Amino acid sequence: MLRSLAPCPSMGRGPGPGFAGWLAMAAVGLLLGACATTTAPQSSTPPPPPAPAIAHADPRPEPAPRVTATGKLKVALLLPLSGRARDIGNSMLEAAELAIFDGAGRDIAIIPIDTGDSPDRAVAAVQRAAQSGAVILLGPLFGPATAAAALAARDANLEMVSFSNDEGVAQPGVYPMGLGVQTQVRRVADYALSKGIRRFAAFAPATPYGQQATQALRDAVTSRGGTVAAAERFNFKDGNLTGGVDRVTQAITAEGSGTTALLLPVAGPPLAAATQALTTTNPDAKKAQLIGTGVWDTPAIASEGGLSGAWFAAPDPSRRAEFERKFEAVHGKAPHRLATLAYDAVTMAARLARAKPGGDFTASGLTDPAGFQGLDGLFRFRADGRVERALAVLEIGNERVRIVDPAPSSLDQPTN
């Protein structure tokens, strides 16, 4: 036991007489203490009450300052930097860093936080961002993670600009800025209507995306006096397509029906299989005006067979061309298509930081009617959380893609 005792500062370093005397006194004290505990009379005075506990102590640390040591506002960037989507997340982080180098870094500093694969980790990322002093949340990437993290964002009194393209997670305070299928379908349907087409059909994959695209077509067309003659879904597995192709071709080739615009909201092998199934069932199906969504916005779409003359809505590709060249020069690879979302979000956050002293990251600042200009064009948020975008209409032909209807310069400007 004595090894755990530190010598008294007044004593010498060695065991001299003073040290031995101290041991003797300690031993006597221990004996007296033992006797006192067994022979001391009971006191009639009650013991003093215990010190009161702190009733409302908060074990959580205070949030960090909202600014860095150099005076830059902190912006949280919630991305899947690990897990199945890590390649997308890291490409988006690299794009965000380019935005910092391109000028956003004068006003803000980004705090990257990994959301991994699970919604629970997205919730934890929001809580960590709040404790880090973030003034706004950029991310998460996916709809389920956004929906799960929305309550934590509200508890932290932080606005969330998600990278999801799911309008279903939009709500006041949660703004999914992804290229939503509803916006794209409305734009290309409006263009078809402006060309005199009044009859539409849909042949969509049996997925939530396909269902959203089909519903968006119904909403856009019927509200403008058109009709949806057929809306069928298909499954694609192991190279085989199954679904209601017969009913779609019948709607397209019905006598006296005029031109039908057929929505095919799918890309890659399923798109090739769908176009082949249509023309195999009835060669006259080629007379349909094919229309698509932003999933066609890939370099390979220009050489896709069966799409000559097809239209789709997407951001003007010329706006992001310089970014793509710069990204490849810095990182030695092409950016993921979603990387522009991170660049635009960081650029937007820097503008909000300059809006007034301390920045304006409120709902009022985010829903500025003038919107924000980005690599993917002009966009703005509505009070209900949904995003509006100024999209172009592009046409496929001769193994290239060209703009046939430019993106409007204002979100209040009617499209053709």
C-alpha positions as CSV (number, residue, x, y, z in Angstrom):
1,M,0.0,0.0,0.0
2,L,2.7,2.4,0.8
3,R,3.9,2.4,-2.8
4,S,0.9,4.3,-3.8
5,L,1.5,7.2,-1.4
6,A,3.5,10.2,-2.5
7,P,5.9,11.7,0.1
8,C,4.8,14.9,1.8
9,P,6.6,17.9,0.3
10,S,8.1,18.8,3.7
11,M,9.8,15.5,4.1
12,G,13.2,14.5,2.8
13,R,13.7,12.1,-0.1
14,G,15.2,9.3,2.0
15,P,13.7,7.3,5.0
16,G,15.4,9.4,7.7
17,P,14.0,10.0,11.2
18,G,11.4,12.4,10.0
19,F,10.1,9.7,7.7
20,A,10.0,7.1,10.4
21,G,8.2,9.4,12.7
22,W,5.6,10.2,10.1
23,L,5.0,6.5,9.6
24,A,4.6,6.0,13.4
25,M,2.1,8.9,13.6
26,A,0.2,7.6,10.6
27,A,-0.1,4.2,12.3
28,V,-1.4,5.7,15.5
29,G,-3.8,7.8,13.5
30,L,-5.2,4.7,11.8
31,L,-5.6,2.9,15.1
32,L,-7.4,5.9,16.6
33,G,-9.6,6.2,13.6
34,A,-10.5,2.5,13.9
35,C,-11.4,2.9,17.6
36,A,-13.4,6.0,16.9
37,T,-15.6,4.3,14.4
38,T,-16.6,1.7,17.0
39,T,-16.8,3.6,20.3
40,A,-17.9,7.1,19.4
41,P,-21.3,7.9,20.9
42,Q,-24.2,8.5,18.5
43,S,-24.8,12.2,17.8
44,S,-28.3,13.6,18.4
45,T,-27.7,16.1,15.6
46,P,-28.8,14.8,12.1
47,P,-26.1,14.8,9.5
48,P,-26.2,17.6,7.0
49,P,-28.2,16.9,3.8
50,P,-26.2,15.9,0.7
51,A,-25.2,18.6,-1.7
52,P,-28.0,19.1,-4.3
53,A,-27.4,17.5,-7.8
54,I,-27.4,19.7,-10.9
55,A,-30.9,19.0,-12.2
56,H,-30.6,20.3,-15.7
57,A,-27.0,19.6,-16.7
58,D,-26.6,19.0,-20.4
59,P,-23.8,16.5,-21.1
60,R,-23.4,17.6,-24.7
61,P,-20.6,20.0,-25.5
62,E,-21.4,23.5,-26.6
63,P,-21.3,23.9,-30.4
64,A,-18.1,25.1,-31.9
65,P,-17.9,28.7,-33.4
66,R,-19.6,29.2,-36.7
67,V,-16.5,30.6,-38.2
68,T,-13.0,29.4,-38.6
69,A,-9.9,31.1,-37.2
70,T,-9.6,33.0,-40.5
71,G,-13.2,34.2,-40.3
72,K,-14.8,31.8,-42.9
73,L,-18.2,30.4,-42.3
74,K,-18.4,26.7,-41.8
75,V,-20.5,24.7,-44.4
76,A,-21.1,21.0,-43.8
77,L,-20.8,18.7,-46.8
78,L,-22.6,15.4,-46.1
79,L,-21.5,12.7,-48.6
80,P,-21.0,8.9,-48.8
81,L,-17.2,8.9,-48.6
82,S,-17.2,5.2,-47.7
83,G,-19.5,2.3,-48.7
84,R,-21.1,1.4,-52.0
85,A,-21.4,5.0,-53.3
86,R,-18.0,6.1,-52.2
87,D,-16.9,6.8,-55.8
88,I,-19.8,9.2,-56.3
89,G,-19.2,10.8,-52.9
90,N,-15.5,11.3,-53.4
91,S,-16.0,12.8,-56.9
92,M,-18.5,15.2,-55.5
93,L,-16.1,16.2,-52.7
94,E,-13.4,16.8,-55.3
95,A,-15.9,19.0,-57.2
96,A,-16.7,20.9,-54.0
97,E,-12.9,21.5,-53.5
98,L,-12.7,23.0,-57.0
99,A,-15.5,25.4,-56.1
100,I,-13.5,26.4,-53.1
101,F,-10.4,27.1,-55.3
102,D,-12.5,28.9,-57.8
103,G,-13.5,31.6,-55.3
104,A,-16.0,30.1,-52.8
105,G,-13.1,29.7,-50.4
106,R,-12.9,33.4,-49.8
107,D,-16.1,33.2,-47.8
108,I,-16.6,29.7,-46.6
109,A,-14.8,26.6,-45.4
110,I,-16.3,23.1,-46.1
111,I,-16.5,20.4,-43.4
112,P,-16.7,17.0,-45.2
113,I,-18.6,14.4,-43.1
114,D,-19.0,10.8,-44.2
115,T,-22.6,9.5,-44.3
116,G,-21.6,6.0,-45.4
117,D,-24.4,3.7,-46.6
118,S,-27.0,4.0,-43.9
119,P,-29.7,6.6,-43.0
120,D,-28.6,6.3,-39.4
121,R,-25.1,7.5,-40.3
122,A,-26.7,10.5,-42.1
123,V,-28.5,11.4,-38.9
124,A,-25.2,11.2,-37.0
125,A,-23.5,13.3,-39.6
126,V,-26.1,16.1,-39.1
127,Q,-25.5,16.0,-35.4
128,R,-21.8,16.2,-35.9
129,A,-22.2,19.1,-38.3
130,A,-24.3,21.0,-35.8
131,Q,-21.7,20.4,-33.1
132,S,-19.0,21.6,-35.5
133,G,-20.6,24.9,-35.9
134,A,-21.9,24.5,-39.4
135,V,-24.2,27.2,-40.8
136,I,-25.9,25.0,-43.4
137,L,-26.1,21.4,-44.5
138,L,-25.2,20.4,-48.1
139,G,-26.3,16.8,-48.5
140,P,-27.0,13.9,-48.0
141,L,-26.9,12.4,-51.4
142,F,-29.8,9.9,-51.4
143,G,-33.5,10.3,-50.7
144,P,-33.8,7.8,-47.7
145,A,-30.8,9.4,-46.0
146,T,-32.3,12.8,-46.5
147,A,-35.7,11.8,-45.1
148,A,-34.0,10.2,-42.1
149,A,-31.8,13.2,-41.4
150,A,-34.5,15.9,-41.8
151,L,-35.7,15.8,-38.2
152,A,-32.1,16.1,-36.9
153,A,-31.6,19.1,-39.2
154,R,-34.8,20.7,-37.8
155,D,-33.7,20.0,-34.2
156,A,-30.4,21.7,-35.0
157,N,-32.1,24.7,-36.6
158,L,-30.2,24.1,-39.9
159,E,-31.5,24.3,-43.4
160,M,-30.6,21.2,-45.5
161,V,-29.9,21.3,-49.2
162,S,-29.9,17.7,-50.3
163,F,-28.4,16.3,-53.4
164,S,-31.3,13.9,-53.9
165,N,-33.5,14.0,-57.0
166,D,-36.5,12.7,-55.1
167,E,-39.2,15.4,-54.8
168,G,-40.9,13.3,-52.3
169,V,-38.5,14.2,-49.6
170,A,-38.9,18.0,-50.1
171,Q,-40.4,19.9,-47.3
172,P,-39.9,23.4,-45.7
173,G,-36.3,23.4,-44.6
174,V,-35.3,20.4,-46.7
175,Y,-34.4,21.3,-50.4
176,P,-33.5,18.4,-52.7
177,M,-31.5,20.1,-55.5
178,G,-31.0,17.0,-57.7
179,L,-32.3,16.8,-61.3
180,G,-35.7,15.5,-60.5
181,V,-37.6,13.5,-63.1
182,Q,-40.8,15.6,-62.6
183,T,-39.0,18.8,-63.8
184,Q,-37.5,17.0,-66.8
185,V,-40.8,15.4,-67.9
186,R,-42.7,18.7,-67.6
187,R,-40.1,20.4,-69.7
188,V,-40.0,17.9,-72.6
189,A,-43.7,17.5,-72.5
190,D,-44.2,21.3,-72.8
191,Y,-41.9,21.3,-75.8
192,A,-43.8,18.5,-77.5
193,L,-47.1,20.3,-76.9
194,S,-45.6,23.5,-78.4
195,K,-44.9,21.4,-81.6
196,G,-48.6,20.5,-81.9
197,I,-48.4,17.0,-80.3
198,R,-51.5,16.3,-78.2
199,R,-51.3,12.5,-77.8
200,F,-48.8,10.9,-75.4
201,A,-47.8,7.4,-74.1
202,A,-45.3,6.1,-71.6
203,F,-43.3,2.9,-71.5
204,A,-41.4,3.0,-68.3
205,P,-39.4,0.6,-66.1
206,A,-41.3,-0.9,-63.2
207,T,-39.3,1.1,-60.7
208,P,-40.1,4.1,-58.4
209,Y,-38.3,6.3,-61.0
210,G,-40.5,4.9,-63.8
211,Q,-43.6,5.4,-61.7
212,Q,-42.7,9.0,-60.9
213,A,-42.0,9.8,-64.6
214,T,-45.3,8.3,-65.7
215,Q,-47.2,10.3,-63.1
216,A,-45.4,13.5,-64.1
217,L,-46.3,12.9,-67.7
218,R,-50.0,12.5,-66.8
219,D,-49.9,15.7,-64.7
220,A,-48.1,17.8,-67.3
221,V,-50.1,16.6,-70.3
222,T,-53.7,16.5,-68.9
223,S,-53.3,20.0,-67.4
224,R,-52.5,21.4,-70.8
225,G,-55.3,19.7,-72.8
226,G,-53.4,16.6,-74.0
227,T,-54.2,13.0,-73.4
228,V,-52.1,10.0,-72.3
229,A,-53.3,7.1,-74.5
230,A,-51.3,4.4,-72.8
231,A,-49.0,4.1,-69.8
232,E,-47.3,0.7,-69.4
233,R,-44.5,-0.6,-67.3
234,F,-41.8,-3.2,-68.1
235,N,-39.3,-5.4,-66.4
236,F,-35.8,-5.9,-67.6
237,K,-33.8,-8.9,-66.3
238,D,-30.9,-10.9,-67.8
239,G,-31.2,-9.1,-71.1
240,N,-35.0,-9.9,-71.4
241,L,-37.7,-7.3,-71.4
242,T,-41.3,-8.2,-70.4
243,G,-44.3,-5.9,-70.2
244,G,-47.2,-4.3,-72.0
245,V,-45.4,-3.5,-75.3
246,D,-48.4,-4.6,-77.4
247,R,-50.7,-2.0,-75.7
248,V,-48.1,0.8,-76.3
249,T,-47.7,0.0,-80.0
250,Q,-51.4,-0.2,-80.4
251,A,-51.7,3.3,-79.0
252,I,-48.9,4.6,-81.2
253,T,-50.2,3.1,-84.4
254,A,-54.0,3.7,-83.9
255,E,-55.6,4.9,-87.2
256,G,-56.1,8.6,-87.3
257,S,-54.3,9.2,-84.0
258,G,-51.7,11.5,-85.4
259,T,-48.2,11.7,-83.9
260,T,-47.8,10.2,-80.4
261,A,-45.0,11.3,-78.1
262,L,-43.7,8.2,-76.3
263,L,-41.8,8.7,-73.0
264,L,-39.0,6.2,-72.4
265,P,-37.5,7.2,-69.0
266,V,-34.6,4.7,-69.0
267,A,-31.1,4.4,-70.3
268,G,-28.5,1.8,-71.2
269,P,-29.4,-1.8,-72.1
270,P,-33.0,-1.5,-71.0
271,L,-33.5,1.5,-73.3
272,A,-32.1,-0.5,-76.3
273,A,-34.3,-3.5,-75.4
274,A,-37.4,-1.3,-75.2
275,T,-36.9,0.4,-78.5
276,Q,-36.2,-2.9,-80.2
277,A,-39.3,-4.5,-78.6
278,L,-41.5,-1.7,-79.9
279,T,-40.3,-1.9,-83.5
280,T,-40.3,-5.7,-83.5
281,T,-43.9,-5.8,-82.3
282,N,-45.0,-3.3,-84.9
283,P,-42.6,-1.6,-87.4
284,D,-44.9,1.4,-87.6
285,A,-44.0,2.2,-84.0
286,K,-41.0,4.0,-85.5
287,K,-43.4,6.9,-86.3
288,A,-43.7,7.8,-82.6
289,Q,-41.8,10.9,-81.4
290,L,-39.6,9.5,-78.6
291,I,-39.0,11.7,-75.6
292,G,-36.8,11.1,-72.6
293,T,-35.4,12.4,-69.3
294,G,-32.0,13.4,-67.9
295,V,-31.0,9.7,-67.7
296,W,-30.2,10.2,-71.4
297,D,-27.7,12.9,-70.5
298,T,-24.6,10.7,-71.1
299,P,-21.9,10.8,-73.8
300,A,-23.0,7.4,-75.1
301,I,-26.5,8.5,-75.9
302,A,-25.6,10.0,-79.2
303,S,-24.7,6.6,-80.7
304,E,-27.7,4.8,-79.2
305,G,-29.6,3.1,-82.0
306,G,-33.2,3.9,-82.6
307,L,-33.2,7.3,-81.0
308,S,-32.7,9.5,-84.1
309,G,-34.8,12.6,-83.7
310,A,-35.6,11.9,-80.0
311,W,-35.9,14.8,-77.6
312,F,-35.0,15.0,-73.9
313,A,-34.7,17.7,-71.2
314,A,-31.5,18.3,-69.5
315,P,-29.1,21.1,-68.4
316,D,-27.2,22.8,-71.2
317,P,-24.1,20.7,-71.6
318,S,-22.0,23.6,-72.7
319,R,-22.2,25.2,-69.3
320,R,-20.4,22.4,-67.6
321,A,-17.8,21.6,-70.3
322,E,-15.1,23.9,-68.9
323,F,-15.6,22.4,-65.4
324,E,-15.2,18.9,-66.8
325,R,-12.0,19.8,-68.5
326,K,-10.6,21.4,-65.4
327,F,-11.7,18.5,-63.2
328,E,-9.9,16.0,-65.5
329,A,-6.8,18.1,-65.6
330,V,-6.6,18.2,-61.8
331,H,-7.7,14.7,-60.9
332,G,-6.8,12.7,-64.1
333,K,-10.3,11.4,-64.5
334,A,-13.7,12.5,-65.6
335,P,-16.1,13.7,-62.9
336,H,-19.2,11.8,-62.0
337,R,-22.3,13.3,-63.6
338,L,-23.5,14.3,-60.1
339,A,-20.3,16.2,-59.3
340,T,-21.8,19.4,-60.7
341,L,-24.4,19.4,-57.9
342,A,-21.7,19.7,-55.2
343,Y,-19.9,22.4,-57.1
344,D,-23.2,24.4,-57.5
345,A,-24.2,23.9,-53.9
346,V,-20.8,25.2,-52.6
347,T,-21.0,28.2,-55.0
348,M,-24.5,28.9,-53.7
349,A,-23.4,28.7,-50.1
350,A,-20.6,31.2,-50.8
351,R,-23.1,33.6,-52.3
352,L,-25.4,33.3,-49.2
353,A,-22.4,33.9,-47.0
354,R,-21.9,37.3,-48.8
355,A,-25.6,38.2,-48.6
356,K,-25.1,40.1,-45.3
357,P,-22.8,40.1,-42.2
358,G,-22.8,36.5,-40.8
359,G,-24.5,35.2,-44.0
360,D,-28.1,34.5,-44.8
361,F,-28.7,30.8,-44.6
362,T,-32.4,31.1,-43.7
363,A,-35.3,29.8,-45.7
364,S,-35.8,33.3,-47.0
365,G,-32.2,33.4,-48.4
366,L,-32.5,30.0,-50.0
367,T,-35.9,30.8,-51.6
368,D,-34.7,33.9,-53.3
369,P,-37.0,34.3,-56.4
370,A,-34.0,35.2,-58.6
371,G,-32.6,31.8,-58.0
372,F,-28.9,30.7,-58.3
373,Q,-26.8,30.2,-61.4
374,G,-24.8,27.0,-61.6
375,L,-23.0,24.6,-63.9
376,D,-26.4,22.8,-64.4
377,G,-28.1,26.1,-65.2
378,L,-30.4,28.4,-63.3
379,F,-32.3,26.9,-60.3
380,R,-34.3,28.1,-57.4
381,F,-36.1,26.6,-54.4
382,R,-39.7,26.9,-53.5
383,A,-41.0,27.4,-50.0
384,D,-42.2,23.8,-50.0
385,G,-38.7,22.6,-50.6
386,R,-39.0,21.6,-54.3
387,V,-36.5,22.9,-56.9
388,E,-37.3,24.6,-60.2
389,R,-34.7,24.4,-63.0
390,A,-34.2,26.1,-66.3
391,L,-33.6,23.2,-68.6
392,A,-32.9,22.9,-72.3
393,V,-34.4,20.5,-74.8
394,L,-31.9,18.5,-76.7
395,E,-32.3,16.3,-79.9
396,I,-30.4,13.2,-80.8
397,G,-29.3,12.8,-84.4
398,N,-26.3,12.0,-86.6
399,E,-24.4,10.6,-83.6
400,R,-24.5,13.9,-81.8
401,V,-26.7,15.9,-79.5
402,R,-27.8,19.4,-80.2
403,I,-30.0,22.0,-78.4
404,V,-33.3,22.6,-80.1
405,D,-34.8,24.8,-77.4
406,P,-32.4,26.7,-75.1
407,A,-32.9,26.9,-71.4
408,P,-34.8,30.0,-70.5
409,S,-32.8,32.9,-69.0
410,S,-35.4,33.3,-66.3
411,L,-37.5,30.8,-64.3
412,D,-40.5,33.0,-64.8
413,Q,-40.0,33.0,-68.6
414,P,-42.4,30.6,-70.4
415,T,-40.8,27.9,-72.5
416,N,-41.7,27.2,-76.1
